[in-house]
Amino acid sequence: MKPSVLSALYLSLILAAGHTFPCPLSAQEVMSQGYLDMWNDSVQQAIDQNIERYRKADAEILLEGAKKGTAVSVEQQSSDFLFGSNIFLYGQLDTPQKNQRYEDAFGELFNQATIAFYWKTLEPRKGELRFAADSPYEYRRPATDPVVDFCQKKGLYMKGHAIIYGIRSWGHPTWMPEDRKEMEHLFEAHVKTLAQHYGSRIQNWDVVNECYDQANRGLMPDDYVYKTFRWAMQYFPQDVTFNTNECDMHWGPSKRYVEIVRNLTDRGIRVDNCGVQMHIFNPQEAVQISQGKSDLLSPRRLWATLECLRDTERPTFISEVTISAPDDSEHGRAVQKVLTRDLYRLWFSHPNVKGITWWNLIDGGAAPGEPSFSGLLDKEGNPKPSYQALDSLINHEWKTRLTLKADQEGKIRFRGFRGNYTITYRNRKGKTVRMTYKLE
């Protein structure tokens, strides 16, 4: 991803229109002492140390034709860590300008996109799948082929969400029969259809979403989680990876989730990653956290949850993130910014976390009943302080850019964030050399 250029363009256009931005409020101005004590200097220093330890690697590169003292530009082009968002409103905003701003965030800020494959709206009438661009409109559920094409052109890592949803009211078409055996055949056929249509184009799938509390979520085929994963293993190409996606970090450490995953793997199922969610849906909850009246998102509790999930022996993805602002005021946006920065820094510092996905990119773009002020963009598509905080982290603090000099052996050495690099220098003949390098 490249540093934000379009954000500066938006800012200039807004200023030209006569709008001004006040100086952003600091954490000390908007968060209580109780919150600041939880996220104190010792915690922040530990996060910094873990980021240095777990997110960087040492490089030693021999530069062909370089002499001692040659100036070398080292520029990271992309990160191995996945920073994403769902892309549920692709093409569905009310002006071309808003749609463009929405799209620009993918590639500018995000290198990953989660695509909506809720069966209920993908196949509202049996046998009529909404893959193609001319499919009937469904809010927050755009036809999937155009979204996949867009993501592929942008070079984004894609996740399909989800093949089967454990909550019937969210996931199942209305035509689904009330018979376990009949449903089982339909489930297998659905997995096969998705695999045949997309093959390896979509690199990753939430195979089963939210199966934890199945007793209260409606009729499903017997042992459907195991069977759905087994069908996915049978029909999808080997290079496609599979996730569970479950629970919420509000619950704290979840041994039950670990048991579900280990039960699957012990039975020969390939679970590649474990997704865990974190939703602050209620604006009042954000107020309580900022006032230090809730420790639900304390560093201690968050870290304990991530440590618990390590027992799955699988990488963790923070798969769905909602951080509602208390309101749409300057103060409310500043609270959202502080929460966003602190949470992302802690998650990025944990060695088992491989990616983080924001859930609703634009204000007002959440599902019915969810918060209106939980976006990184405001309702006009302009970057909010929380967007700018992530841009600062992802495109600046967590990107390595250096100017070095070759040693007497024609080598350079550095420690940088893992990802893809461009190395540029002039060789002995005065010719500019550009080489790519992957730091793993």
C-alpha positions in Angstrom: 0.0 0.0 0.0 1.2 3.5 -0.7 1.0 6.4 1.8 -2.2 8.4 1.7 -2.2 10.8 -1.2 -6.0 11.0 -1.7 -6.6 12.0 2.0 -4.6 15.2 1.3 -6.6 15.8 -1.8 -9.9 15.5 0.2 -8.5 17.9 2.8 -7.6 20.5 0.2 -11.1 20.2 -1.4 -12.8 20.6 1.9 -10.7 23.6 2.9 -11.4 25.1 -0.5 -15.1 24.7 0.2 -14.7 26.8 3.4 -14.5 24.0 6.0 -11.8 23.9 8.6 -10.7 21.1 11.0 -10.0 22.0 14.6 -6.8 20.7 16.2 -7.5 17.1 17.1 -8.0 16.5 20.8 -5.4 14.4 22.6 -6.0 11.3 24.6 -5.3 13.3 27.8 -8.2 15.7 26.9 -10.8 13.1 26.1 -10.0 10.0 28.2 -10.4 9.7 31.9 -7.4 9.1 34.3 -8.8 5.6 34.8 -8.5 4.8 31.1 -5.0 6.4 30.9 -3.9 4.3 33.9 -5.0 1.1 32.2 -3.1 2.1 29.0 -0.1 3.6 30.9 3.4 4.2 29.8 4.6 0.8 30.9 1.9 -0.9 28.7 2.7 1.3 25.7 6.4 0.6 26.1 5.7 -3.2 26.2 3.6 -2.9 23.1 6.5 -1.0 21.3 8.9 -3.7 22.4 6.7 -6.5 21.1 6.2 -4.8 17.8 9.9 -4.4 17.4 10.5 -8.0 18.3 7.6 -9.8 16.5 6.9 -7.6 13.5 10.4 -6.9 12.2 13.2 -9.1 10.8 16.9 -8.6 10.0 18.0 -8.2 6.4 21.4 -8.7 4.8 21.4 -8.0 1.1 24.3 -8.3 -1.4 24.0 -5.5 -4.0 25.4 -6.7 -7.3 27.8 -4.1 -8.8 27.7 -1.7 -5.7 30.9 -0.3 -4.3 31.6 0.8 -0.8 29.7 3.9 0.2 27.0 3.6 -2.5 23.8 5.3 -1.4 20.9 2.8 -1.3 17.2 3.6 -1.0 15.2 1.0 0.9 11.4 1.4 0.6 8.8 -1.0 1.8 6.0 -1.4 -0.7 3.6 -3.8 1.2 3.2 -5.5 4.5 2.8 -9.2 5.2 0.3 -8.3 7.9 -3.3 -8.0 6.7 -5.1 -4.8 7.4 -8.6 -5.0 6.0 -12.3 -4.0 6.0 -15.5 -5.5 4.9 -16.5 -4.2 1.4 -20.2 -4.6 1.9 -21.2 -1.2 0.4 -19.2 -1.5 -2.8 -21.0 0.6 -5.4 -24.0 1.2 -3.1 -23.4 4.8 -1.9 -25.6 7.6 -3.2 -23.0 9.5 -5.2 -20.2 8.6 -7.5 -17.8 10.7 -5.4 -18.7 8.7 -2.2 -18.3 5.4 -4.0 -14.9 6.5 -5.3 -13.8 7.6 -1.8 -15.0 4.3 -0.4 -13.0 2.3 -3.1 -9.9 4.4 -2.5 -9.5 3.2 1.0 -8.8 -0.3 -0.4 -5.2 -0.1 -1.5 -4.6 3.2 0.2 -5.3 1.9 3.7 -6.3 -1.7 3.4 -4.6 -4.7 1.7 -7.4 -7.1 2.5 -11.2 -7.1 1.9 -14.0 -9.3 3.3 -16.7 -10.0 0.8 -20.3 -10.7 1.7 -21.4 -14.3 0.9 -24.4 -14.6 3.2 -26.3 -17.4 1.6 -29.6 -15.8 2.6 -29.0 -12.9 0.1 -26.7 -14.7 -2.3 -29.4 -17.1 -3.3 -32.7 -15.5 -2.2 -34.6 -17.7 -4.7 -33.4 -21.3 -5.0 -31.1 -21.8 -8.0 -30.7 -18.0 -8.7 -27.4 -17.0 -7.3 -26.4 -13.3 -7.2 -22.9 -13.6 -8.6 -23.3 -11.4 -11.7 -23.3 -7.6 -11.9 -26.9 -7.5 -13.2 -28.2 -9.4 -10.1 -31.1 -7.9 -8.1 -30.1 -5.2 -5.6 -29.6 -6.2 -1.9 -28.4 -3.5 0.6 -24.9 -4.3 2.0 -24.8 -7.4 -0.1 -23.5 -6.4 -3.5 -23.3 -8.9 -6.3 -20.1 -10.8 -5.7 -18.4 -11.1 -9.1 -17.9 -7.3 -9.5 -16.4 -7.1 -6.0 -14.0 -9.9 -6.7 -13.0 -8.3 -10.0 -12.3 -5.0 -8.2 -10.3 -6.6 -5.4 -8.3 -8.6 -7.9 -7.4 -5.5 -9.9 -6.3 -3.7 -6.6 -4.2 -6.7 -5.6 -6.2 -7.2 -2.4 -6.2 -10.4 -0.3 -9.8 -11.6 -0.3 -11.9 -13.4 2.3 -15.3 -14.8 1.6 -17.7 -14.4 4.6 -19.2 -16.9 5.1 -20.0 -20.2 3.5 -22.3 -21.3 6.3 -23.6 -19.0 9.1 -24.5 -20.6 12.4 -27.4 -18.2 13.0 -30.3 -19.2 10.7 -32.0 -15.8 10.7 -28.8 -14.2 9.3 -27.5 -17.0 7.1 -30.2 -19.2 5.6 -32.4 -18.5 2.6 -36.1 -18.4 3.4 -36.6 -21.5 1.2 -34.4 -23.7 3.4 -36.4 -26.8 4.4 -37.0 -27.8 8.0 -35.4 -31.2 7.7 -31.8 -31.9 8.8 -31.1 -34.5 6.1 -32.5 -32.4 3.3 -30.5 -29.4 4.5 -27.3 -31.5 4.6 -27.5 -32.2 0.8 -28.1 -28.5 0.2 -25.2 -27.5 2.3 -22.8 -29.7 0.4 -24.1 -28.5 -2.9 -23.7 -24.9 -1.8 -20.0 -25.4 -0.8 -19.4 -27.1 -4.2 -21.0 -24.3 -6.1 -18.8 -21.6 -4.4 -15.7 -23.7 -5.0 -16.5 -24.3 -8.6 -17.3 -20.7 -9.3 -14.4 -19.0 -7.5 -11.7 -21.7 -7.3 -8.5 -19.9 -6.0 -9.6 -16.4 -6.9 -10.7 -15.9 -3.3 -7.8 -16.9 -1.2 -9.6 -17.4 2.1 -13.0 -18.3 3.5 -14.8 -18.2 6.8 -16.1 -21.7 6.4 -18.5 -21.6 9.3 -19.4 -18.4 11.1 -20.6 -18.2 14.7 -21.4 -21.8 15.6 -20.6 -21.4 19.4 -24.1 -21.1 20.8 -25.8 -23.5 18.4 -28.4 -24.7 20.8 -30.2 -21.3 20.6 -29.7 -20.6 16.9 -32.0 -22.9 15.0 -32.2 -26.2 13.2 -29.0 -27.3 11.4 -27.7 -30.6 10.0 -26.1 -32.9 12.5 -22.4 -32.2 13.0 -22.6 -29.5 10.3 -19.5 -27.7 11.3 -17.3 -30.7 10.7 -19.1 -31.7 7.5 -18.9 -28.2 6.0 -15.2 -28.0 6.6 -14.8 -31.5 5.1 -16.7 -30.5 2.0 -14.6 -27.3 1.7 -11.5 -29.5 1.9 -12.9 -31.7 -0.8 -14.1 -29.1 -3.3 -11.8 -26.0 -3.0 -8.2 -26.0 -4.4 -5.5 -26.8 -1.9 -4.1 -23.2 -1.8 -7.3 -21.8 -0.4 -7.2 -21.3 3.3 -10.0 -21.9 5.8 -11.1 -20.0 9.0 -13.4 -20.4 11.9 -15.0 -17.1 13.0 -16.4 -16.9 16.4 -17.2 -15.1 19.7 -16.3 -11.6 20.8 -13.4 -10.3 22.8 -15.9 -8.9 25.3 -16.3 -12.5 26.5 -12.7 -12.7 27.6 -10.7 -15.9 27.2 -12.9 -18.6 25.6 -11.7 -22.2 26.3 -14.9 -23.4 24.6 -13.8 -21.8 21.3 -10.4 -23.5 21.7 -12.2 -26.8 22.3 -14.3 -26.4 19.1 -11.2 -25.8 17.0 -9.1 -28.6 18.6 -12.0 -31.0 18.1 -12.1 -30.2 14.4 -8.3 -30.5 14.0 -8.2 -33.8 16.0 -10.7 -35.2 13.6 -8.6 -34.4 10.6 -10.1 -31.0 9.6 -7.8 -28.3 8.2 -8.5 -25.2 10.1 -5.9 -22.7 9.0 -6.9 -19.6 11.1 -9.1 -18.7 13.9 -11.1 -15.4 13.7 -12.2 -13.5 16.8 -14.5 -10.5 16.8 -14.5 -7.2 18.8 -17.6 -5.1 18.5 -18.3 -1.9 20.4 -21.9 -1.5 19.1 -23.3 0.6 21.9 -22.0 4.2 21.9 -22.6 4.3 25.6 -20.1 1.5 26.0 -17.5 3.6 24.3 -18.4 6.4 26.9 -17.9 4.0 29.8 -14.6 2.7 28.4 -13.3 6.2 27.9 -14.3 7.1 31.4 -12.5 4.2 32.9 -15.8 2.6 34.2 -15.3 -0.6 32.2 -12.3 -2.9 31.9 -13.8 -5.0 29.1 -11.1 -3.7 26.7 -8.3 -3.4 29.1 -4.9 -4.5 27.8 -4.8 -7.3 30.4 -8.1 -8.7 29.4 -7.4 -8.4 25.6 -4.0 -10.0 26.0 -5.4 -12.9 28.0 -7.9 -13.6 25.3 -5.2 -13.7 22.6 -3.0 -16.0 24.8 -6.0 -18.3 25.3 -6.5 -18.6 21.5 -2.9 -19.6 21.1 -4.0 -23.0 22.4 -5.7 -23.6 19.1 -2.2 -23.8 17.6 -3.5 -21.7 14.8 -2.9 -18.1 13.8 -5.4 -15.6 15.1 -7.2 -12.9 13.0 -9.1 -10.0 14.6 -11.8 -10.6 12.0 -14.5 -8.0 12.8 -13.8 -4.7 14.5 -16.5 -2.1 15.4 -15.5 0.9 17.5 -18.5 3.2 17.8 -17.8 6.8 18.6 -19.9 8.1 21.6 -21.4 10.6 19.1 -20.5 12.6 16.1 -18.9 15.5 17.9 -15.3 16.5 17.9 -15.0 14.9 21.3 -16.7 11.7 20.2 -14.5 11.3 17.2 -11.4 11.8 19.3 -12.5 9.1 21.7 -12.9 6.7 18.7 -9.5 7.7 17.5 -7.8 6.9 20.8 -9.6 3.5 21.2 -8.7 2.6 17.6 -5.0 3.5 17.9 -4.6 1.7 21.3 -6.4 -1.5 20.2 -4.7 -1.8 16.8 -1.3 -1.3 18.5 -1.9 -4.0 21.0 -3.2 -6.5 18.5 -0.4 -5.8 16.1 2.1 -6.4 18.9 0.9 -10.0 19.6 3.0 -12.6 17.8 0.0 -14.9 16.9 -2.2 -12.2 15.3 -1.9 -12.1 11.5 -4.5 -9.6 10.5 -7.1 -7.1 11.6 -10.4 -6.3 9.8 -12.4 -3.2 10.4 -16.1 -4.0 10.0 -18.0 -1.0 8.6 -15.9 1.6 6.8 -18.3 4.5 6.5 -20.7 6.1 9.0 -24.2 4.9 8.5 -23.1 1.8 6.7 -23.6 -0.7 9.5 -26.4 -3.3 9.6 -29.8 -2.1 10.9 -29.7 -1.6 14.7 -25.9 -1.1 14.7 -24.2 2.2 15.4 -24.2 5.1 13.0 -20.9 6.6 14.0 -18.7 3.5 13.8 -17.0 4.3 10.5 -13.5 5.4 9.6 -15.1 7.7 7.0 -17.9 10.2 7.8 -21.2 10.0 5.9 -19.7 12.1 3.1 -16.8 9.7 2.7 -14.2 12.0 4.3 -11.5 10.5 6.6 -12.2 10.8 10.3 -9.5 11.1 13.0 -9.7 7.3 13.4 -8.9 6.8 9.7 -6.0 9.2 10.0 -4.7 7.3 13.1 -4.7 4.1 11.2 -3.1 5.7 8.1 -0.3 7.0 10.4 0.3 3.6 11.8 -0.1 1.4 8.7 1.5 3.6 6.1 4.1 5.4 8.2 5.0 4.0 11.7 4.8 0.4 10.5 6.5 0.9 7.1 10.3 0.8 6.7 11.9 3.5 4.6 15.7 4.0 4.9 18.7 5.5 3.1 21.8 3.4 3.7 25.3 3.0 2.4 26.8 -0.2 1.0 29.7 -1.6 3.0 33.0 -2.7 1.5 31.5 -6.1 0.4 28.7 -4.3 -1.4 26.1 -5.3 1.3 23.5 -3.5 3.3 22.0 -4.6 6.6 18.9 -3.3 8.3 16.0 -4.4 10.5 12.6 -3.7 9.0 8.9 -4.6 9.0 8.2 -7.8 7.2 6.9 -7.4 3.7 7.9 -6.6 0.1 10.6 -4.0 -0.6 12.1 -2.0 -3.5 15.9 -1.5 -3.2 17.4 1.2 -5.5 21.0 2.1 -6.0 23.6 3.0 -8.7 26.1 0.3 -9.7 29.7 0.9 -10.6 28.8 1.8 -14.1 26.4 4.5 -13.0 23.3 2.6 -14.0 20.3 2.7 -11.7 19.4 -0.7 -10.3 16.0 -1.5 -8.8 15.5 -4.8 -7.2 12.7 -6.4 -5.2 13.2 -8.1 -1.9 10.9 -9.9 0.5 11.7 -9.7 4.2 10.2 -12.6 6.0 
